[in-house]
Amino acid sequence: MKRIKNETVLKPFVGEHEYFQEGKSYTYRQYTDWTVKKSPNGPVKYDTIKGRLNNRPYCTAEELLPIHMFQSQELKVKRKMEIAKKRKNDKRSGFHGNKLPPADSLLYEQTVWKAVFSQAMLRASITTFTCHWGKDNA
């Protein structure tokens, strides 16, 4: 579905607020006008609200905060992006996070015994196969 240019976009409000009712839809302009006229935290520009709500299905009270108060949310996003970038770089460097656990742990012992047991089972099955069918048929 293609969006029509200059179409009025309604985003429902979710949460508790002194002015906006939960479940009722408002335009970007209505959210902006409220922040300019009545917000105790200060005004928020139309483009800022539009940018925050563009990919969101609803609006919350956090999206109505001015830039200096909303940055805490932005920092969380930046941290998540840094973690993702680090993981990507680790992947490129050959480190995939598949390290063995510390040698003194029970998990290490179980991992080693699992590997030894699976190799022994593989050898036993090969031996059984070659004994049953003979070396020439194997």
N, C-alpha and C positions, 0 to 999 in steps of 0.2 A: 504494500500500500504506500503510495507516494504522498508525501506531505505537501499540502497546498501552501504556497507562500503567503505570509501574513494571516494565516489561519489562527484563530483564537485557541490557545492551548490551555486546557483546564487541568490542574493538578490537585487531587484531593489532599486535604490536610489530615495528618495522623498525629495523635497525641493530645496533650492538654495545652491550652493556650487561653489567654484572657480575651482575645478577640476572635480568633478563627475557631470554627466548630469542627470537631472530628468527623470525618467522612464527607464533609461538604467540599466541593471543588471550587478553586479560585484561580484567577489568571495570574501571570507573572506580575502584571501591573498592579493588581490588588495587593499582592504580597509586598511589592516595592513601596506603594503608597502608604501602607501601614507602617513600614519601617521608617519612612521619612517623617510622617506626622506624629506617630505615637510610641515608637520604640524607645524604651529607656536606655538601650545600649547604643543607639545611634543609627543613622540611615545606612541602607545597603542599596547600591546601584541596581538598576534594572538588568543590565548585562551580567552582573555578578549572580543575581538570583536565577536568571535564565541559564547561565552556565552550570550552576550547582544542580538545578532541577532537570536539566535537559535529558539526562539518561536515567533519571529516577522516576519510579512510577507514582511517587507521592512526595509531599513536603512535610518536614518536621520542624519543630521550633529551632533546632540547631542550624538549619539552612537559613534562618532569618537573622542570624548573628552577624555583626559587622566583621570585616576582614581580620582585624587584630584579635578578635575573640574566636573566630572560626579557624585560625591557624593551628590550633591544637589538633583538630581533625586532619588538617593538611599534613602535619608532622607525622601522624600515624600512617598516612598513605605513603609519605616519603620513606619512612622506615621500612614499610612492607616492600616498597620498590627496591630499596637498597638490599634487603635480604634476598629478594628474587634475583637481583643482579649478581650478588655474591654466589648464589647457588648456580647460576648460569655460568659464571666464570670458573667455579670449581668443576663443573661438568666438562668444560672445555679443557681444563688443565689435566684431566684424567682422574681426578678425585671424585668418586661417585658416592661416597658415603658408605661403601660396603666394606668397612674395616671390621676385623675381628674384634670381639670384646676383649677387655683386659685379661691377661693370662691367669690371674688368680680368681676369676669369677666362675661361677657354676655354668653360666651360659657358654663360656669359652670351652669348658670341658665337654658340655653336651654337643657343641658344634663340632669339636674334634672327633668325638666318638661317633657322631652321626656320619661324618665323612669317612672314617675308618670302616664303620659297619657297612656303608653303602658300597665301598670299594670291595670289601670282603664278599658281599652278596653278589656283586658283579662277577668277581673271579670264580665264585662257586658255581654260578649259572653257566659261565663259559666252560668251566671244567666238566660240569654235568653234560653239557651239550656235546663237547668234543668226545667224551667217553662213550656217550650213547650212540653217536653217529660215526665216530671214528675221525681220526685226524684228516684223512683224505677227503671226507665230505664236508669238513668244517670250513 
